[in-house]
Amino acid sequence: MSKAFLFHNPRCSKSRQALNLLEKEKENFEVFLYLDEKIEKDFLKEIIQKLGMSPRDLLRTGESAYKENNLKDSNISEDEIINLMIEHPKLIERPIYVKGSKAIVGRPPENVLKII
């Protein structure tokens, strides 16, 4: 991967908006289609660290996988949450823009501009 990339879901309007903003700014980045490409555990942990968030904070609570895996339970470890994010990538909040040592969730999409 290049030093900058966007965790992107083309079916998500916020993700498309973030992509358009970055393209308008002529940012040099790669698009990472995280629903289609395998996510390595160390890679995801590194992104979570760059975000300065806990894995739980990055969960999409409205997804069926959230309910099916009882992720509301506060006793589920961060490691278990990360494993479930890898198994069910729809659980990962999007879009995420990563540039060098920084990362930000693009909600609202304009957030991605904060680290360019």
N, C-alpha and C positions, 0 to 999 in steps of 0.2 A: 504494500500500500504506500501511497505517497504520504507526505507529511500532513496533508489535509484531506479530510473525507467527510462525507455526509451520510449518516445512517438514514436511508431513504426508503419510503414506501410510496410508490407512484399512485396508489389508490387513496392516499391521505391528502386532503387539501392543504393542511398545514405544512406537510412535507414538500408538496409541490411549490407552495409559496416560498418556503425557505430556499429551495433549489433555484427558483427564479431570482430571488434577491442576490444570492451568491453569484449567479451568472451575470447579472447586471453590474455587479461590482468587479467583474472580470477576475474573480478569485480562481486560483489554480488548485483544483481539488478533484478527488475521485468520488464517484457515487458508489456507495456500498449498499447493495440491495440485500439487507439483512434478513429478509424473509426467504430469500432464495439461496443465499450463500451460507455455508457453515460458519458458525461463530465459535472460535476457540475460547476456552475458558479464561486463559491468561489475558487474551485480548480484551474480553469483556470486563474483566477485573481492572485492567489498566484504564479503560474508558471510564468506569465508575469512579476510580480514584481521581482521574483528571476532572471529572464533574464535581468532585467534592461532595458527593451524595452517598447515601446508603443504598444498597440494592433495592430495599423496600421502597424508597422514595422514587425509584425509577419504574415502578410497576404500574401498568395500566389496569386499574381496579375494575373496569367495566368488561373486561374480556372474560369469556366463558372459562378459559384455563385458570383464571384467578379464582373463580368460585369452585371449579372442579377440584382444585388442589388445595382448597381451604387456606389460601394465602392470607386471609384476614387474621389467622392465628399468629399471635405475636411470638410464639415459641419456635416458629420455623427459623432456622439459622440463615445467616447471610449466604453461606455456601450452598445450602439447599435452594434458596431463592435464585442464585446464579445458575445452578444446574437446571432449574425449571425454566429460566429465561432462555437457556440454550435449547432446551427441548421444545419450548413453545415461544419462539421469538416475538409473537404478537404481544406478549406480556411487556415488552420493552417500550417505554415511552419514546415517541419520535416527534420530529426529527432530532437527531443529535449531530452537531457539527463539531469536528475535532480538528484542531490545528496546532501542531507542535505539542507543547505541554498543556494546552488548554482544551477544554470541551464545554459545550453548552447545549442545553435542551432548547430547541427552537419553538417554544410556546411562550409567547407568541413568536411567529416566524422571524420577526425583526431581531429577536435575541441573537441570531447567528451573526449579525453585524457587529456585535460587541467584541468579538475576538478576531476580526479581520485586520 
